[in-house]
């Protein structure tokens, strides 16, 4: 739902391609058929031929979901297939030989083609299996999920996280509004009622009231040095100064920093490849110093310019 929220203009929607079993998707297609820019391809994420045919190297994000119910008796084997699929994608080698550089329909920047450059998000049934995704944490037992690098970089999502978020609303009822915006893209009460009754996502008449409801807050990733607050993209500027300026000038609420770690170089067929990895710093301290390469995750107000962009 966050990828198809009504406050996102049609031009900003990312095309979603589903790779999987056609029989399973056919049972769920009635929930997806009314959503725009969604395609399906028969195949398996374990098949490298299917992944190359899908041009997975050019995707914005690869999300791996498991349709099987986890076995509580064997937690280690519950996420076996999804972890193997992730490791299979990360170990694939992409070079100029695998791309059709003579294609006139799209332009491919060969400098962006490198190994291990595919952003992956996994849905794990047991958070303890996160250690199999990182070589440094492979032999560590009883490690907490939020202390691992795959979780901090947004690579791993455990099913129990949403339960812990909902329990937080018991102590702070106002947090439910923020969680709804982050998780569902700002679903309205009418939409939740329609889904609860089994109506699904169906088209209907547009009225001035429904169109006006689209003009609401949205989540954005702001490149600090390319934004109107580029003056804070310098060493020594504090997060508190950016937070206050964003609220005062444009009513933007900063909720976190998407920070670039030191670039690591990996050897790919005797060629050094720069691998960029970012981690999320949620609600950092006021004294946290900003860096020039930081991206800011913020709740942005709707503006009149967005209406022209939508039309």
PAZAPA-4460 file (N, C-alpha, C; in steps of 0.05 Angstrom, whole numbers, plus 32768, in hexadecimal, padded with zeros to 4 digits):
% residues 311
    n_x    n_y    n_z   ca_x   ca_y   ca_z    c_x    c_y    c_z   seq   type   mol
   8010   7FE8   8000   8000   8000   8000   8011   801A   8000     1      X     A
   8027   801B   800E   8037   8034   800C   8041   803A   7FF0     2      X     A
   8046   8025   7FDF   804F   8029   7FC4   8039   8033   7FB2     3      X     A
   8020   802F   7FBA   8009   8038   7FA9   7FF6   804A   7FB9     4      X     A
   8001   8059   7FCB   7FF1   806C   7FDA   7FE6   8082   7FC8     5      X     A
   7FCE   808C   7FCE   7FC1   809F   7FBC   7FCF   80BA   7FBC     6      X     A
   7FE0   80C0   7FD0   7FEE   80DA   7FD0   8007   80DA   7FBF     7      X     A
   800D   80C4   7FB1   8023   80C2   7F9E   8018   80C6   7F82     8      X     A
   8024   80D8   7F73   801B   80DD   7F58   8021   80C6   7F46     9      X     A
   8012   80C3   7F30   8015   80AC   7F1F   8031   80AC   7F13    10      X     A
   803C   80C3   7F0D   8057   80C4   7F00   806D   80BB   7F14    11      X     A
   8067   80BD   7F2E   807B   80B5   7F42   8079   8098   7F4A    12      X     A
   8065   808A   7F41   8061   806E   7F48   8077   805D   7F3C    13      X     A
   8083   804B   7F4C   8097   8038   7F42   8089   801F   7F36    14      X     A
   8093   8017   7F1F   8087   7FFF   7F13   808F   7FE6   7F23    15      X     A
   807C   7FD6   7F2A   8080   7FBE   7F3A   807D   7FA6   7F28    16      X     A
   8092   7F95   7F28   8091   7F7C   7F19   8093   7F65   7F2C    17      X     A
   8080   7F53   7F2B   807F   7F3C   7F3D   808A   7F24   7F2F    18      X     A
   809D   7F17   7F3B   80A9   7EFE   7F31   80A2   7EE7   7F43    19      X     A
   8094   7ED4   7F3A   808C   7EBD   7F4B   807A   7EA9   7F3D    20      X     A
   806C   7E9A   7F4D   805B   7E85   7F43   8040   7E91   7F3A    21      X     A
   8038   7E8A   7F22   801F   7E96   7F17   8006   7E8C   7F26    22      X     A
   8007   7E74   7F30   7FF0   7E69   7F3F   7FEB   7E79   7F58    23      X     A
   8000   7E80   7F66   7FFE   7E8F   7F7F   7FF4   7EAB   7F79    24      X     A
   8000   7EB8   7F65   7FF9   7ED4   7F5E   7FDC   7ED5   7F54    25      X     A
   7FD3   7EC0   7F46   7FB7   7EC1   7F3C   7FA3   7EC2   7F54    26      X     A
   7FAA   7EB5   7F6A   7F98   7EB6   7F81   7F97   7ED2   7F8E    27      X     A
   7FAD   7EE1   7F8B   7FAF   7EFB   7F97   7FAA   7F12   7F83    28      X     A
   7FA5   7F0B   7F6A   7FA4   7F20   7F55   7F8C   7F32   7F59    29      X     A
   7F77   7F29   7F65   7F5F   7F3A   7F68   7F65   7F51   7F7B    30      X     A
   7F7A   7F4F   7F8B   7F81   7F64   7F9D   7F94   7F78   7F90    31      X     A
   7FA0   7F70   7F7A   7FB5   7F80   7F6D   7FAD   7F8B   7F52    32      X     A
   7F98   7F80   7F45   7F92   7F87   7F29   7F8A   7FA4   7F25    33      X     A
   7F80   7FB1   7F3A   7F77   7FCD   7F37   7F8D   7FE1   7F3D    34      X     A
   7FA5   7FD7   7F45   7FBB   7FE9   7F4A   7FCB   7FEE   7F31    35      X     A
   7FD4   8007   7F2D   7FE3   800D   7F14   8000   8004   7F14    36      X     A
   800B   8001   7EFD   8027   7FFB   7EF9   8030   7FE2   7F08    37      X     A
   8022   7FCC   7F04   8029   7FB2   7F10   8029   7F9D   7EFA    38      X     A
   803F   7F8E   7EF8   8042   7F79   7EE4   804B   7F60   7EF2    39      X     A
   8047   7F49   7EE4   804E   7F2F   7EEF   805E   7F20   7EDB    40      X     A
   8072   7F10   7EE5   8082   7EFF   7ED4   8085   7EE4   7EE2    41      X     A
   807F   7ED0   7ED3   8082   7EB4   7EDD   809F   7EAD   7EE0    42      X     A
   80A7   7EA2   7EF7   80C2   7E9B   7EFB   80C8   7E96   7F19    43      X     A
   80E2   7E95   7F1F   80EA   7E90   7F3A   8102   7EA1   7F41    44      X     A
   8103   7EAD   7F59   811A   7EBD   7F61   8133   7EAD   7F65    45      X     A
   8131   7E92   7F65   8149   7E82   7F66   8155   7E7D   7F4B    46      X     A
   8147   7E84   7F35   8151   7E80   7F1A   815F   7E9A   7F11    47      X     A
   8179   7E98   7F0B   8187   7EB0   7F03   817F   7EB8   7EE7    48      X     A
   8176   7EA5   7ED6   816C   7EAC   7EBC   8153   7EBE   7EBE    49      X     A
   8141   7EB7   7ED0   8129   7EC7   7ED4   8130   7EE3   7EDF    50      X     A
   8144   7EE4   7EF0   814C   7EFE   7EFC   8159   7F10   7EE7    51      X     A
   8168   7F04   7ED5   8175   7F14   7EC0   8160   7F1D   7EAC    52      X     A
   814D   7F0B   7EA6   8138   7F13   7E93   8127   7F29   7E9F    53      X     A
   8124   7F2A   7EB9   8115   7F3F   7EC6   8125   7F59   7EC9    54      X     A
   813F   7F58   7EC2   8151   7F6F   7EC5   8152   7F79   7EE2    55      X     A
   8157   7F66   7EF4   8155   7F6D   7F10   816B   7F81   7F18    56      X     A
   8181   7F82   7F08   8196   7F94   7F0F   818D   7FB2   7F0D    57      X     A
   8179   7FB7   7EFD   8170   7FD2   7EF9   8159   7FDA   7F0B    58      X     A
   8151   7FC8   7F1E   813A   7FCE   7F2F   8143   7FE2   7F45    59      X     A
   812F   7FF0   7F4F   8134   8003   7F65   8137   7FF3   7F7F    60      X     A
   8126   7FE0   7F84   8127   7FCF   7F9C   811C   7FB4   7F96    61      X     A
   8128   7F9F   7FA1   811F   7F83   7F9E   8114   7F7A   7FB9    62      X     A
   80FB   7F73   7FB9   80ED   7F6A   7FD2   80E8   7F4C   7FD0    63      X     A
   80F1   7F3D   7FE3   80ED   7F20   7FE4   80D9   7F19   7FF9    64      X     A
   80C3   7F0C   7FF1   80AE   7F04   8004   80AB   7EE6   8002    65      X     A
   80A5   7EDA   8019   80A0   7EBD   801A   8083   7EB8   801E    66      X     A
   8078   7EA5   800E   805C   7E9E   8010   8056   7E86   8023    67      X     A
   806C   7E7A   802D   8068   7E62   803D   8066   7E6A   805B    68      X     A
   8056   7E5A   8069   8053   7E5F   8086   806C   7E54   8094    69      X     A
   8078   7E64   80A6   8091   7E5C   80B3   808C   7E45   80C6    70      X     A
   80A1   7E33   80C8   80A0   7E1D   80DA   80AD   7E25   80F4    71      X     A
   809D   7E27   8109   80A7   7E30   8123   80BA   7E1C   8130    72      X     A
   80B8   7E03   8128   80C9   7DEE   8133   80E6   7DF1   8129    73      X     A
   80EA   7DFB   8111   8104   7DFF   8105   8108   7E1C   80FC    74      X     A
   810D   7E2E   810E   8110   7E4A   8106   8126   7E4F   80F2    75      X     A
   813B   7E3F   80F3   8152   7E43   80E1   814A   7E3E   80C4    76      X     A
   8138   7E2A   80C0   8130   7E22   80A5   8117   7E31   809B    77      X     A
   810B   7E41   80AC   80F2   7E4F   80A5   80F7   7E64   808F    78      X     A
   810E   7E71   808F   8115   7E85   807B   812A   7E7C   8068    79      X     A
   812C   7E61   8064   8142   7E57   8053   8140   7E60   8037    80      X     A
   8128   7E5E   802A   8125   7E64   800E   8129   7E82   8009    81      X     A
   811E   7E93   801A   8120   7EB0   8015   813C   7EBA   8019    82      X     A
   814B   7EAD   802C   8167   7EB5   8030   8178   7EAB   8018    83      X     A
   8173   7E93   800F   8182   7E89   7FF8   817C   7E99   7FDF    84      X     A
   8164   7EA3   7FDB   815E   7EB4   7FC5   816D   7ECE   7FC7    85      X     A
   816E   7ED9   7FDF   817D   7EF3   7FE2   819B   7EEF   7FDD    86      X     A
   81A6   7ED9   7FE7   81C3   7ED4   7FE3   81C8   7ECF   7FC5    87      X     A
   81B5   7EC2   7FB8   81B8   7EBD   7F9B   81B9   7ED7   7F8B    88      X     A
   81A8   7EEA   7F93   81A7   7F04   7F84   81C1   7F14   7F8A    89      X     A
   81CA   7F13   7FA3   81E1   7F23   7FAB   81FB   7F18   7F9E    90      X     A
   81FB   7EFE   7F98   8213   7EF2   7F8C   8213   7EF4   7F6E    91      X     A
   81FE   7EFE   7F62   81FE   7F00   7F44   8211   7F15   7F3B    92      X     A
   821D   7F10   7F24   8230   7F23   7F18   8223   7F30   7F00    93      X     A
   8222   7F4A   7F00   8216   7F59   7EEA   822B   7F6B   7EDE    94      X     A
   822F   7F68   7EC4   8242   7F78   7EB5   8236   7F80   7E9B    95      X     A
   8245   7F8C   7E8A   823B   7F96   7E70   8233   7F7F   7E5E    96      X     A
   823D   7F67   7E62   8237   7F50   7E51   821A   7F48   7E54    97      X     A
   820E   7F4E   7E6B   81F3   7F45   7E71   81DE   7F5A   7E6A    98      X     A
   81E6   7F71   7E5F   81D4   7F87   7E59   81D4   7F8C   7E3B    99      X     A
   81BD   7F92   7E31   81BA   7F99   7E15   81BF   7FB7   7E12   100      X     A
   81D8   7FBE   7E0E   81DF   7FDB   7E0D   81D7   7FE8   7DF3   101      X     A
   81CF   7FD8   7DDF   81C6   7FE3   7DC6   81A8   7FE9   7DC5   102      X     A
   819A   7FE5   7DDC   817E   7FE9   7DDD   8178   8007   7DDA   103      X     A
   8165   800E   7DC9   815D   802A   7DC5   8147   8033   7DD8   104      X     A
   813B   8020   7DE5   8124   8027   7DF6   812D   8032   7E11   105      X     A
   8144   802A   7E1B   814D   8034   7E35   816B   8037   7E35   106      X     A
   8174   804A   7E45   8190   804F   7E47   819A   8044   7E61   107      X     A
   81B0   8035   7E5F   81BC   8028   7E77   81D7   8034   7E7C   108      X     A
   81DB   803D   7E95   81F4   8048   7E9D   8205   8031   7EA8   109      X     A
   821A   802A   7E98   822A   8013   7EA0   823A   8018   7EB9   110      X     A
   823E   8031   7EC1   824C   8036   7EDA   823C   802F   7EF2   111      X     A
   8221   802C   7EEE   8210   8024   7F05   820E   8006   7F07   112      X     A
   8219   7FF7   7EF4   8217   7FDA   7EF4   822E   7FCE   7F04   113      X     A
   8228   7FC2   7F1B   823D   7FB6   7F2B   8231   7F9F   7F3B   114      X     A
   8242   7F8F   7F46   8238   7F78   7F56   822F   7F82   7F71   115      X     A
   821C   7F73   7F7C   8212   7F79   7F97   8206   7F95   7F99   116      X     A
   81FB   7F9F   7F84   81F0   7FBA   7F84   81D2   7FBA   7F84   117      X     A
   81C5   7FA3   7F89   81A8   7FA2   7F89   819D   7FA5   7FA5   118      X     A
   818D   7FB9   7FAA   8181   7FBD   7FC5   816C   7FA7   7FCA   119      X     A
   816F   7F98   7FDF   815D   7F81   7FE5   8150   7F86   8000   120      X     A
   8137   7F7F   8001   8127   7F7F   801A   811B   7F64   801F   121      X     A
   8120   7F58   8036   8116   7F3D   803C   8101   7F3E   8052   122      X     A
   80EE   7F2C   8051   80DA   7F29   8065   80E0   7F0F   8074   123      X     A
   80ED   7F11   808B   80F5   7EF9   809A   80DF   7EF2   80AE   124      X     A
   80DB   7ED8   80B1   80C8   7ECE   80C5   80D4   7ECF   80E1   125      X     A
   80EE   7ECA   80E3   80FC   7ECB   80FD   8114   7EDE   80FB   126      X     A
   8115   7EF1   810D   812A   7F05   810C   8146   7EF9   8111   127      X     A
   8147   7EE2   811E   8161   7ED5   8123   816F   7ECD   810A   128      X     A
   8161   7EC9   80F4   816D   7EC0   80DB   817B   7ED6   80CC   129      X     A
   817B   7EEF   80D7   8188   7F05   80CA   81A6   7F01   80C8   130      X     A
   81B1   7EF1   80DA   81CE   7EEE   80DA   81D8   7EDF   80C2   131      X     A
   81C7   7ED2   80B3   81D0   7EC4   809B   81D3   7ED7   8083   132      X     A
   81CC   7EF0   8086   81CE   7F03   8070   81E7   7F14   8072   133      X     A
   81F6   7F12   8088   820E   7F22   808B   8224   7F10   8095   134      X     A
   823B   7F12   8087   8252   7F00   808E   825C   7F06   80AA   135      X     A
   825B   7F1F   80B3   8266   7F27   80CD   8255   7F1C   80E4   136      X     A
   823C   7F16   80DF   822A   7F0D   80F4   8222   7EF0   80F1   137      X     A
   822F   7EE2   80E0   8227   7EC6   80DA   8229   7EB4   80F3   138      X     A
   823E   7EB8   8102   8243   7EA6   8119   823B   7EB2   8134   139      X     A
   822B   7EC8   8133   8222   7ED4   814C   8207   7ECA   8153   140      X     A
   8203   7EC0   816A   81E9   7EB5   8173   81DC   7ECA   8185   141      X     A
   81C1   7EC9   8185   81B0   7ED9   8196   81B6   7EF7   8192   142      X     A
   81BB   7EFF   8179   81BE   7F1B   8173   81A3   7F28   816E   143      X     A
   81A0   7F40   8179   8186   7F4E   8175   8185   7F5A   8159   144      X     A
   816D   7F5A   814E   8169   7F62   8132   8172   7F7F   812D   145      X     A
   816A   7F91   813F   8170   7FAD   813A   818E   7FB4   813D   146      X     A
   819E   7FA1   8146   81BB   7FA6   8147   81CA   7F9B   812F   147      X     A
   81BC   7F90   811C   81C9   7F84   8104   81CA   7F98   80ED   148      X     A
   81DE   7F95   80DC   81E1   7FA7   80C5   81CA   7FA3   80B0   149      X     A
   81C1   7F8B   80AA   81AB   7F88   8097   8192   7F97   80A0   150      X     A
   818C   7F98   80BA   8175   7FA6   80C3   8179   7FC4   80C2   151      X     A
   8191   7FCD   80CA   8196   7FEA   80CA   8196   7FF5   80AE   152      X     A
   819E   7FE5   809A   819F   7FEF   807E   8184   7FEB   8070   153      X     A
   8170   7FE0   807E   8156   7FDD   8071   8154   7FC4   8060   154      X     A
   8166   7FB1   8063   8167   7F99   8052   8154   7F84   805D   155      X     A
   814F   7F84   8077   8140   7F6F   8084   8128   7F7A   8093   156      X     A
   8111   7F6C   8091   80F9   7F73   809F   80EE   7F5A   80AD   157      X     A
   80EB   7F5B   80C7   80E0   7F44   80D5   80C2   7F48   80DA   158      X     A
   80B3   7F32   80DB   8096   7F35   80DD   808E   7F3E   80F9   159      X     A
   809F   7F3C   810D   8097   7F45   8127   809B   7F62   812C   160      X     A
   80A7   7F71   8119   80AD   7F8D   811D   8093   7F9D   811E   161      X     A
   8080   7F97   810C   8067   7FA6   810C   8057   7FA1   8125   162      X     A
   805A   7F89   8131   804C   7F84   814A   8057   7F96   8160   163      X     A
   8072   7F99   8161   807E   7FAA   8175   8077   7FC7   8171   164      X     A
   8073   7FD0   8158   806C   7FEB   8152   804F   7FF1   815C   165      X     A
   803E   7FDD   8157   8022   7FE1   8160   8020   7FE1   817E   166      X     A
   8031   7FD2   818C   8030   7FD2   81A9   8039   7FED   81B4   167      X     A
   8049   7FFC   81A4   8052   8017   81AD   803B   802B   81AE   168      X     A
   8026   8026   819D   8010   8038   819D   7FFF   8037   81B6   169      X     A
   8003   8021   81C6   7FF4   801F   81DF   7FFE   8035   81F3   170      X     A
   8017   803B   81F1   8023   804F   8203   8022   806B   81F7   171      X     A
   801F   806D   81DC   801E   8087   81CF   800A   8085   81B8   172      X     A
   7FF2   808D   81BC   7FDD   808B   81A8   7FE3   809C   818F   173      X     A
   7FF1   80B1   8192   7FF8   80C3   817B   800B   80B5   8168   174      X     A
   8019   80A1   8171   802C   8093   8160   801E   8083   814A   175      X     A
   8004   807D   814E   7FF6   806D   813A   7FF3   807C   8120   176      X     A
   7FF0   8097   8122   7FED   80A7   810A   8007   80A6   80F9   177      X     A
   801E   80A8   8107   8037   80A7   80F8   803C   808B   80ED   178      X     A
   8036   8076   80FC   803A   805B   80F3   8028   8055   80DB   179      X     A
   8010   805F   80DB   7FFE   805B   80C4   8009   8068   80AB   180      X     A
   8016   8080   80AE   8021   808D   8097   803A   807E   808C   181      X     A
   804A   8073   809E   8062   8066   8095   805C   804A   808A   182      X     A
   8049   803C   8096   8044   8020   808E   8030   801E   8077   183      X     A
   801B   802D   8078   8006   802A   8064   8004   8041   8050   184      X     A
   8015   8056   8053   8014   806C   8041   7FFD   807F   8048   185      X     A
   7FF2   807E   805F   7FDD   8090   8067   7FC1   8086   8060   186      X     A
   7FBC   806C   8064   7FA1   8061   805D   7F8C   806E   806E   187      X     A
   7F75   8075   8061   7F5F   8082   806F   7F4E   806D   807D   188      X     A
   7F3C   8077   808E   7F29   8065   809C   7F16   8057   8088   189      X     A
   7F0E   8066   8073   7EFC   805A   8060   7F09   8043   8051   190      X     A
   7F23   8046   804A   7F31   8030   803C   7F34   8018   804E   191      X     A
   7F3B   801C   8067   7F3E   8006   807A   7F24   7FF7   807E   192      X     A
   7F0E   8006   807F   7EF4   7FFA   8082   7EED   7FE9   8069   193      X     A
   7EF3   7FF4   8051   7EEE   7FE5   8039   7EFE   7FCB   8037   194      X     A
   7F17   7FCC   803F   7F28   7FB4   803F   7F1E   7FA0   8054   195      X     A
   7F15   7FA9   806B   7F0B   7F97   8080   7EF2   7F89   8077   196      X     A
   7EE1   7F96   8067   7EC8   7F8A   805D   7ECD   7F78   8045   197      X     A
   7EE5   7F76   803B   7EEB   7F64   8025   7EE6   7F70   800A   198      X     A
   7EE2   7F8A   8008   7EDD   7F97   7FEE   7EF6   7F99   7FDD   199      X     A
   7F0D   7F9B   7FEA   7F26   7F9D   7FDC   7F2A   7FB9   7FD1   200      X     A
   7F3E   7FBB   7FBE   7F44   7FD5   7FB2   7F35   7FD7   7F97   201      X     A
   7F1F   7FE5   7F97   7F0F   7FE7   7F7F   7F0D   8005   7F77   202      X     A
   7F0A   8009   7F5D   7F07   8024   7F53   7EEC   802F   7F59   203      X     A
   7EEA   8049   7F59   7ED1   8057   7F5E   7ED1   8073   7F53   204      X     A
   7EBC   8082   7F59   7EBA   809D   7F50   7ECC   80AF   7F5F   205      X     A
   7ED7   80C3   7F51   7EE8   80D7   7F5E   7ED8   80EF   7F64   206      X     A
   7ED9   80F8   7F7C   7ECB   8110   7F85   7EE0   8125   7F8E   207      X     A
   7ED9   813E   7F90   7EEC   8152   7F9B   7EF6   814B   7FB7   208      X     A
   7EE5   813D   7FC6   7EED   8136   7FE1   7F02   8120   7FE1   209      X     A
   7EFE   810C   7FCF   7F12   80F6   7FCE   7F2C   8100   7FC2   210      X     A
   7F2B   8112   7FAE   7F43   811C   7FA3   7F52   812E   7FB7   211      X     A
   7F43   813C   7FC7   7F50   814D   7FDB   7F5E   813D   7FF1   212      X     A
   7F54   8124   7FF6   7F61   8113   800A   7F7C   810A   8001   213      X     A
   7F83   810C   7FE7   7F9D   8104   7FDE   7FB3   8118   7FE6   214      X     A
   7FAB   8130   7FEC   7FBE   8145   7FF2   7FC5   8144   800F   215      X     A
   7FD5   8130   8016   7FDD   812C   8032   7FFB   8127   8034   216      X     A
   8004   8123   804C   8020   811F   8052   802A   8106   8045   217      X     A
   8043   8106   803C   804F   80EE   8030   806C   80EB   803A   218      X     A
   8076   80D3   8038   8091   80CD   8041   80A4   80D0   8029   219      X     A
   80BA   80DF   802D   80CD   80E3   8017   80E9   80DF   8022   220      X     A
   80FB   80D8   800F   8118   80D7   8015   8125   80EF   8008   221      X     A
   812F   8101   8018   8139   811B   800E   8158   8119   800D   222      X     A
   8164   811F   7FF6   8181   8121   7FF4   8189   813C   7FFF   223      X     A
   8197   813C   8015   819C   8155   8024   81AA   816A   8013   224      X     A
   81BF   8162   8006   81CF   8176   7FF7   81C2   8181   7FDE   225      X     A
   81AC   8174   7FD5   819D   817D   7FBE   8183   818A   7FC6   226      X     A
   817E   818E   7FDF   8165   8199   7FE9   8168   81B6   7FF0   227      X     A
   8152   81C2   7FF9   8152   81DE   8002   8162   81E2   801C   228      X     A
   8169   81CC   8029   8179   81CE   8041   8195   81C4   803C   229      X     A
   81A0   81CA   8025   81BB   81C1   801E   81D0   81CE   8030   230      X     A
   81C9   81E4   803D   81DC   81F1   804E   81E3   81E0   8067   231      X     A
   81D2   81CC   806C   81D8   81BA   8083   81E9   81A2   807A   232      X     A
   81EE   819F   8060   81FD   8189   8056   821B   818F   8059   233      X     A
   8223   8196   8071   823E   819C   8077   8246   818F   8091   234      X     A
   825F   8188   8094   8268   817D   80AD   8265   8192   80C3   235      X     A
   8259   818A   80D9   8256   819C   80EF   8239   81A4   80F4   236      X     A
   8228   81A2   80DF   820C   81AA   80E3   81FD   8194   80F3   237      X     A
   81ED   819D   8105   81DF   818A   8117   81C4   8182   810C   238      X     A
   81BB   816A   8113   81A0   8161   810A   818A   8172   8116   239      X     A
   818E   817C   812E   817A   818D   813A   8175   81A7   812A   240      X     A
   818A   81B2   811F   8187   81CA   810F   8177   81C4   80F5   241      X     A
   817C   81AE   80E8   816D   81A6   80D1   8150   81A1   80D8   242      X     A
   814B   8193   80EE   8130   818C   80F6   8120   81A6   80FB   243      X     A
   812B   81B9   8108   811D   81D2   810E   8118   81E2   80F5   244      X     A
   812C   81E3   80E3   8129   81F2   80CA   8114   81E6   80B8   245      X     A
   8113   81CB   80B6   8100   81BE   80A5   80E4   81C3   80AE   246      X     A
   80E0   81C1   80C9   80C5   81C6   80D4   80BD   81E3   80D0   247      X     A
   80CF   81F6   80D4   80C8   8212   80D4   80C4   821C   80B7   248      X     A
   80D4   8212   80A4   80D3   821D   8089   80BD   8210   8077   249      X     A
   80BB   81F5   8079   80A9   81E8   8067   8096   81D4   8075   250      X     A
   8096   81D3   808F   8085   81C0   809D   808C   81A3   8099   251      X     A
   80A6   819E   8093   80AF   8183   808E   80BA   8177   80A8   252      X     A
   80B1   815E   80AE   80B9   8151   80C6   80CE   813C   80C0   253      X     A
   80E7   8140   80C9   80FD   812D   80C5   80FB   8117   80DA   254      X     A
   80FB   80FE   80D0   80F9   80E7   80E2   8111   80D6   80E3   255      X     A
   8125   80DA   80D2   813C   80C9   80D2   8151   80D2   80BE   256      X     A
   8169   80C6   80C0   817F   80CB   80AD   8186   80B1   809F   257      X     A
   8189   80B2   8085   8191   809B   8075   81AE   80A0   806E   258      X     A
   81C0   8095   807E   81DD   809C   807D   81ED   8087   806D   259      X     A
   8200   8092   805E   8212   8081   804E   822A   8079   805E   260      X     A
   822E   805F   8060   8246   8055   806D   825E   8057   805B   261      X     A
   8275   8051   8066   828D   8052   8056   828B   803E   803F   262      X     A
   8293   8047   8027   8291   8036   800F   82A5   801F   8011   263      X     A
   829A   8007   800C   82AB   7FEF   800C   82B1   7FE7   7FEF   264      X     A
   82C9   7FDE   7FEB   82D1   7FD5   7FD0   82D2   7FB7   7FCF   265      X     A
   82C3   7FAB   7FBC   82C3   7F8E   7FB8   82D0   7F88   7F9E   266      X     A
   82DE   7F71   7F9D   82EB   7F69   7F85   82D8   7F59   7F74   267      X     A
   82D1   7F63   7F5C   82BF   7F56   7F4A   82CD   7F51   7F2F   268      X     A
   82D7   7F38   7F2C   82E7   7F31   7F14   82FE   7F44   7F10   269      X     A
   830E   7F47   7F26   8326   7F58   7F25   8320   7F75   7F21   270      X     A
   8308   7F7E   7F26   8301   7F9A   7F25   82F6   7FA3   7F40   271      X     A
   8300   7FB9   7F49   82F6   7FC4   7F63   82DB   7FD1   7F5F   272      X     A
   82C8   7FC9   7F6F   82AC   7FD3   7F6D   82A5   7FE1   7F87   273      X     A
   829C   7FFA   7F85   8294   8009   7F9D   8277   8001   7FA4   274      X     A
   8273   7FF8   7FBC   8259   7FF0   7FC6   8250   8004   7FDB   275      X     A
   823A   8012   7FD6   8230   8026   7FE8   821A   8019   7FF9   276      X     A
   821C   801E   8013   8209   8013   8026   8200   8029   8039   277      X     A
   81E6   802C   803C   81DB   8040   804D   81CC   8033   8064   278      X     A
   81CB   8041   807B   81BC   8037   8092   81A9   804D   809B   279      X     A
   8194   8046   80A9   8180   8058   80B2   8186   805F   80D0   280      X     A
   8187   8079   80D5   8189   8083   80F1   816E   808F   80F8   281      X     A
   815E   8080   8106   8143   8089   810D   8143   809C   8125   282      X     A
   8136   80B2   8123   8134   80C7   8138   814F   80CB   8145   283      X     A
   8163   80D5   8137   817E   80D9   8143   817D   80EE   8158   284      X     A
   8192   80EF   8168   8195   8103   817D   8198   811F   8171   285      X     A
   8191   8133   8180   8193   814E   8177   81B0   8156   816F   286      X     A
   81C3   814B   817D   81DF   8152   8179   81EC   8142   8163   287      X     A
   81DD   8131   8155   81E8   8121   813F   81F1   8133   8129   288      X     A
   820A   8130   8120   8215   8140   810A   820D   8135   80EF   289      X     A
   8205   8147   80DD   81FD   813F   80C2   8216   813C   80B0   290      X     A
   8214   812C   809C   8229   8128   8088   8220   8130   806C   291      X     A
   8232   8137   805B   822A   8141   8040   821A   812B   8030   292      X     A
   821F   8112   8035   8212   80FD   8026   81F8   80F3   8032   293      X     A
   81EF   8100   8047   81D7   80F6   8055   81BE   80FB   8044   294      X     A
   81AB   80E8   8047   8190   80EB   803D   817E   80EC   8055   295      X     A
   8169   80FC   8053   8156   8101   8069   813B   80F4   8063   296      X     A
   8132   80E4   8075   8117   80D8   8073   8104   80EA   8082   297      X     A
   80EF   80F4   8074   80DE   8109   8080   80C2   8106   8077   298      X     A
   80AF   8111   8087   8093   8113   807F   808F   812F   8073   299      X     A
   8088   8130   8059   8087   8148   804A   806A   8151   8046   300      X     A
   8065   816A   8049   804A   8175   8045   8044   8177   8027   301      X     A
   802A   8175   8020   8021   8178   8005   8022   8195   7FFD   302      X     A
   802C   819A   7FE4   802E   81B5   7FD9   801F   81B8   7FC0   303      X     A
   801A   81D1   7FB7   800B   81D6   7F9F   8019   81CC   7F86   304      X     A
   8034   81CC   7F88   8044   81C2   7F71   803F   81A4   7F6C   305      X     A
   8037   8195   7F80   8033   8179   7F7D   801A   8174   7F6B   306      X     A
   8007   8187   7F6C   7FEE   8184   7F5C   7FF5   8185   7F3E   307      X     A
   8006   8198   7F36   800E   8199   7F1A   801E   8181   7F12   308      X     A
   802E   8176   7F24   803E   815E   7F1E   802C   8146   7F1A   309      X     A
   8016   8145   7F2A   8004   812E   7F28   7FF4   812F   7F0E   310      X     A
   7FED   8147   7F05   7FDD   8149   7EED   7FEE   8146   7ED4   311      X     A
***
